[in-house]
Amino acid sequence: MKTLKFENKLAELILSGKKDSTWRLFDDKNLSVNDDLILFNSDILEEFAKAKIISINEKKLKDINEVDYDGHEKFENNDEMIKTYQRYYGDKVTGNSFVKIIKFKLI
């Protein structure tokens, strides 16, 4: 099983059913449809759920649109989105960086 980490506030959204999508850049896990996942709370380093990937779409960050936000937390604007992902992945993140939009369901 592959693992994905989420901050506590995002883990809570997943468990409440408000979040069923995650965006990942520079995928070093080769995430694919039908992969089984263990979801970890990165703040306390504990597993909080298991999930299965049901769809993946890939596009540039600058091409994200309203439909892509379905099941995902919103950003005030593109600058905030880029800064958020730079915090996770470093300064190499730009609007031209490709993002995997991953929909999952809890199992």
Secondary structure as UniProt FT lines:
FT   STRAND          2..6
FT   HELIX           8..16
FT   STRAND          21..25
FT   TURN            33..34
FT   STRAND          36..41
FT   TURN            42..45
FT   STRAND          46..60
FT   HELIX           61..63
FT   HELIX           66..69
FT   TURN            70..71
FT   HELIX           78..89
FT   TURN            91..92
FT   TURN            95..96
FT   STRAND          98..106
//
